[in-house]
Amino acid sequence: MKFLLSISKAIDALIGAIGKLVTWITLIVVLISAGNAIVRKTFHLSSNAWLEIQWYLFGAIFLLAAGYTFLKNEHVRVDIINQRLSERTQVWIDVIGVLFFMLPACILICYLAIPFFEASFVSNEQSSNAGGLVRWPVKLLIPVGFFLLSLTGVSHLIKCLAFLTGHGPNPLRQKDSDVTAEEALAQEIAAREAAKS
């Protein structure tokens, strides 16, 4: 189990570094968007390349940050029943969900996206817009993003197995808290409602 946990730790470090990179990409997108709007409104100029780089980077944010969001246990959960179950049952539900739904979906998307990217790369596909950008880099983000998400799923599985075998903490709990992300959000919403009353 120690070896598997070291693999999980290495995956988490990689995904964490990518998550921090995405933070900077977000800032870049904001600056480009603001710059585009200012130039368009002030000088009545526009550039398809600058508009396309916005959506390339916007896609990069979502595809590259999916694994980081899963790592931080901040993805959306609809678990009306799940929260009433024991911690072990909740972790087993995550194991089943990752093994039978998330990982197969990520593998399938990677399998289908790689030829999609390859065809674009080989043909050096260009934007259909005048002055637009080459398309293959944004198509490469699809398999890369889902590969990173699947790596995070493997790391999560290892942590779940460590918890179930008594070798680690509950991976569904926040590191600095005794409550899950959902419970923390529910407490925050309840506190706001109480403050309004």
C-alpha angles and dihedrals in degrees: 000000000000090000092050091048090052089053089049090050091051091049090048091051091052093047091045091053090049090049090055090048090053089055088062091045087055090054091048091051091051092050093047092047092049091045092050092050093047094048092045095049097037103038100018090235128134136181125203090205092058092045091050094048087058093059093040089056092040088056090047090054094055098038097044096040096051092085092045091051090051091047090055090046090236099126118118115272126189100200111148090149098030094067090059092057128088119271092250091052091049090052091048089053089053091049091052092044094051095042099044104027116017101040096043090048092049092047092048093049091048090048092052096039098052095068088043089056094041093054090050092047096047093048092041087230113213131201115269088226119092109260091009128145135261109273106213098081092060091046089053089060091069099065092034093052094048092044089055090047090052090050088054089050090054090050090049091050091053091051091048091051090047090054093046091051094045096251100112148016125277105282091208092066124086112254094234097038144053091227133074121248089256092051090048090052092047090051091049092050091047090050091051092049091048090051091053092053 
